[in-house]
Structures are given as C-alpha cells and as structure tokens.
C-alpha cells in the first residue's frame, strides 16, 4: 500500500505535514509493503503544473492520503480517483503514520472539508 502525505520538504519521517494540501512543496510517500519512504515534488496546478494534486498522486499509484485537512473539491476528486483520504494528521510524517496505524484519523467527507478560501497556510 502507498500512503501519501503533503509535506514541507524532504526530511522523510521527520518532515512536517503541510497545512495546505494543494500548496504543499512535496508529497512524502510511504510504501508499507517495502517499509520505504520517498519524496516527490508537488507539480500540481497550485505549484505551476498542469494536473491537480489528486491526479498527480493517482499517477503515482497512491492508495491512501493522510493530511491535516483539505477542500471539498479535492475530496470529490480523490473519491472519483479511488484514493481514500483521512484528515487530522499533524506535525510530522512519523506522527501521521502512527495516527493512521492507531486508527486515530477521520475519513474525509464533504461535511468536514474546508470551505473555499478557508485553509490555514
């Protein structure tokens, strides 16, 4: 299983989770089968690319995305792409993965998604 998190840089499990999913600098990806972590640059539309971040992650073969929160449009697109999203991940990648393992994160839904223009930066 591939689990992605929006992150601020390239520090692996010690990297901070980005509070703004679409504008994160990077996505840190954990492959649970191999117990490996790697980082990809966010080349989504918010960062000058041509795809949305959910489309970018779908091309990477992501199964699950962990984040602090995200907007309703992104929730819809992840749903269409078959990627499960969980909110409530904070601080570091390691802490997000621990929260995922302990089933402490909430499944993203339209009712708990950010309203347009209401993201923390």
Buried (B, 14 or more C-beta within 10 A) or exposed (E): EBBBBBBBBEBBBEBBBBBBBBBBBBBBBBBBEEEEBBBBEBBBBBBEBEEBBBBBBBEEEBBBBBBBBBBBBBBEBBBEBEBBBBBBBBEBBBBBBEBBEEEEBEEBEEEBBBEEEEBEE
